[in-house]
Amino acid sequence: MSNASTLSVRVARKATEALDISTFELVEVNGGPLPAFAAGSHVDVQLPGGLTRQYSLCNDPKETHRYLIGVLRDPASRGGSQAMHEQVEEGQLLQISAPKNHFPLAHDARRSLLLAGGIGVTPILCMAERLAITGADFEMHYSTRSRERTAFYQRIVSSAYASRVQFHFDDGAAAQKLDLATLLAAPQAGVHLYVCGPKGFMDAVLNTARAQGWPEDQLHYEFFGAEVAKSESDASFEIKLASSGRIVTVPRDMTVTKALAAAGVEIMMSCEQGVCGTCLTRVLEGVPDHKDSYLTPEEQAANDQFLPCCSRAKTAMLVLDL
């Protein structure tokens, strides 16, 4: 991230929101206003140790003086959530990106169905509050492992839209558990579905919706972590840079971004898991082997772009618009 695209912020407040979940209130270093954002936006946060991670903004977009993010301490963390919980303290300065939005609300929706799993509530909460303010028709379902792990519980139950939210606890009675087959049984025109949460939760929601015939353009989702599938069939291949004709070999056990970096070609990237879209690159020739969670099935099928942080090639060479 270049300096032109970074903001210096101070951690004004760090608070425990629920078991293993902390919120961080970020303010502009000199107390000035921060760039505007809309529901569904996230920021890239540069962490101690050189990592960059995406966190959704979960405060009211009308607030220009602060950004609020929620972070789960994930036992399977690749270092990001651990750094936020253990190394970032109140008063500390951080570098972040301006807000980006890959998960916007569809403004022509007749009705919105919001599904949150665990810490995936952060963008969904912002959407619920926005829809409530505009008087839109929506309902929200929020699934967590237990009541004590439910971030923003008090904020939701004391809100004006509390009656539109149903909580589902994994350790609760069977009757209150989320029944996706029933909830998603009858897709209707103008009803849009939004989902964010752990990959297993999101896969269950999206697979159920697709099986029930939901049109792809009514499904909206954002992955924040994904296991990039390694395959025995992963082979080495070549990348050709369209601008220079230079050819770079990508070994079977190396990502495209790492192979290019080793050859002196830097691609902006952030998550390294195929979820954020930062490294999206145009493919001019060849067929990519898509392994990301960012592009829609239709976008993947077009084969004219791919995410080099995780995806590979089905053909011996890919010609990239680099």
N, C-alpha and C positions, 0 to 999 in steps of 0.2 A: 504494500500500500504506500503510495507516495504521500509526501507531506501535504500536498495540495488537497488530498481527499480525506485527511484525518482531522479529527477534532480532539482537542485536549479537554478532558473532563476530570472532575474530582469526585470521589466517592463520598457523598454528603452523609449517607446513612447505609449501614449494613444491618439487616434484621433477620431473625429466624422467623420464617413464615409458616413452616410446618416441619415435621420430622424430616431431616436431611434436605430441606429446601430453604435457601436464603434469598432475600431480595436485596438489590443494590440500587440505591438512588444516585443517579449520575447528574451532575450539574456542570455547566460551562465554567471553566477555571476562573474567569473574571466575573462570573455572576451574570453574564449576558444571556440573551435568548438563544435557544438551540434551534437547528433547522426543523421545519415542520414535518410531521409524519401522519400517515393514515393508519387505520386499523389493519393489522396483519403485517406491519413493518417489523424489520429486525435491524440490529446494528452488528457489525463485526467488531469484536473487542480483542485488542492485542494484549496478550497475557504475559505475566512474568515467565521467562524461559523461552520466549519466541513463538509461542503458539498463538493462533488466531481462531476464535470461535464465534458462532452466530448466536445471538440471544434476542428473542422477541421482546418488543416493547409492550408493556401491559398497563401503562397509565393512560389517562384520558388525552387523546391527541390535542385537545384544546390547551393543555398545559405546555407552555413554551419554555418554562424555566427548568424542566427536569425530564429525564428518561428513567423509567423504572423497569428493571429486568429481574426475572426470577431464575435461579439456578439450582438444579438438583445435584446433590453430591452422588455421583453415579459410581458404584463399586467397580463397574467395568470401564471406567473413564480412561481415555487415552491421555489424560493429564490436564484437560481443560477445566472440568468441573472441580477437580481437586485443587488446582491453582486458585480458582476463584474463592473456594471455601477456606483454604488454608493460608494463602499468601496475600490476598487482597483485603485491606482493612480500610476503615473509615479514614478520610483525609488523604488517601492515596490518589496519585494522579494516574490516569490511564489514557491511552490513545484509542479512539474508536472511529469507525467510518460514519459518514452521514447515513441516515436511515435508508434502507432499501426495501422494496415491497414486491416479493414474488407471490404474495398470497392475499391479493386485494379482494374486497367484497364486490360481488356483481351487483351493480346498482339497479339493474332492471329486474332483480329477483322479486317474485310475488311473495315468496316465503323463504326463510332460511332455516336450515337444520344444522346446528352447531354441535359437533362431537369432539370432546376433549378427553385424552387419556393422560393421566399423571401431569407432568410438567408441561405437556402440550397445551395446557389450559392458557398459557400466557398470551398467545395471539388470539385465541378463541374468546377469552375474557374481554379483550379490547373490542372485538367484533360485537359481542353481546351488548356492551355498554353503548356502542355507537348505534346499533339497531334500535335499542330502547330509546335513545335520545331522538332519533328520527321518526319514532312511532311505527317502525316496520314490524311485520309479523315474523316471529321467529320462536324456536324452542331450542334449548340447550341441554345436552346430556353430558355429564362429567363423571368419568370412571376413574377410581383410584383404588389402591390396595386396601386402604383403611381410612377412617375418619381422621386419624392423627397425621396421615400423609397427604391430606387434602389442602393444598395451598389456596389461599384467598377465600376459604370457606365463609368466614365472618363477613367479608366484603360482599360476597354474593348473597348470603341469606338476609342481610340488612339492606339490600338494594331494592329499587323500585320494581325491578323485573324478576325478583326472587321466585315468583309463582311460575315463571316460564322455564325454570331450571330444575332438572332432576339429577340427584346424586346417585351414583351406583358404586357400592363398596364391595370389593372382592371378598372381604371377610364377613359380609352382611348376609341377611336372609335371602334365599333363592328368589323370592318374589320381587326384590328390588334390583336384581341384576339386570344388566343391559341386554335386551333381547333384540339383536340386530335384524334377524329375519323378519320379525313383526314390524319393527320401526321403519325398515327400508322396503317393505313389501310392495308399495304402490307408488312408483315414481310418477310424478305429475309435471306437466309443463310449468316452467317458472319457479319450481321448487329447487333451490340450490343447496347442496350438501358441502359442508366444510369440516375437515378433520385434521387434527394434529395430535401427535403422541408418539409413544414407542412404536417401532416398526411393526411388531406383531399385532398391536391394536389397529394400526392404520391399514395393514394388509387385510385384516379381518373385515374392517368396515368397507374398504374399497372392493374387495373380492365379492362380498355379499351384495353391495350395490350394483356392481357390474352383472352379477348373476341374475339379479332381479330386473335387469334391463334399464338401469339408469343411464342416460346419455352421458358421454364423456364430458361434454361442455357444461354439465351441471354438477360435476365433481371437482372440488377444489381441495388441495392438500399441500402440506409442507412437511417434508422429512427433515429432522435435525440430526439424525445419526443413522447410519446404515452399515451393515456388514457387506463389504464388497466381495461378491462371490468369486473365489478362485476356482479355476477349473483345470482338470488334468490336460484338457485340450489347449490351454493357453500356450501359444507358441511365440517365437520371436517374429518380428515383422519390421518393415521399414516405413519411416515417415519422410515424405518429401516436402520441403518448404517451397511453396509456390513462388515466393518473391525471388529466391536465389537459385532454386533448383537443387539446393543442398540436400543430401540424404543422410538421415540419422537412423541407426539401427536400435530397435527397442528389444532388449533381451526378454525372455519369457518370464523372468522373475522381477522385472522392473516396470514401473508405470511409465506412461508416455511423458508425463511432466518431469519425472526424474531423469529420464534418458535425454530429454531436450535440455534440461538444466545442466547436465553433465557436459553437453555439447555447447554450452554458453547461450542457450536460448531460454529466456525466462518467460513463463506464462503466469499471469496473476492467478493465484489460487488461494483458497481459504480453508475449506473443510477437509479436503483430501479424501472424501468419502462419496462424492457424487451426489450430494444433497443440496448444495447452495447455488450452483450455476455460475460461480465467479469465473471459472476457467473455460466456459463454453466457447468452442472453437468451430469455425466452418470447415466442413469436409468438401473438397472440390472433386476428388476422385477416390474410388475404393469404397468398401463397405465396412462400417464400424461394427464392433461387437459391443453393444451397449450394456453396461453394468451399473448404470446410475439409477437414482430414485428421483431425479429432477425433471427429466423430459417426460411428456405424456406418451402413451403408446403410439399415438399418431405421429408425434414429432420424431420418435425413435425410428418408426417405419420409413420416414422420408429419407433417412440416412444422409442428410446434408449438414449435420452438425453433431458433435459429440463432446463428452466431458473427459479430457485427457488425464484427469487425476485418477480415473478408475477404469475407463472403458478401453477396449483394445481393438484389434482389427480381425475381420473374417477373411480379408484378402491379403495378399503378400505385401501390399503397399497402400498407404493412405496419403493422398496429397492434401495438405492443409493450407488454409488461407493465412499463412504466416510469412 
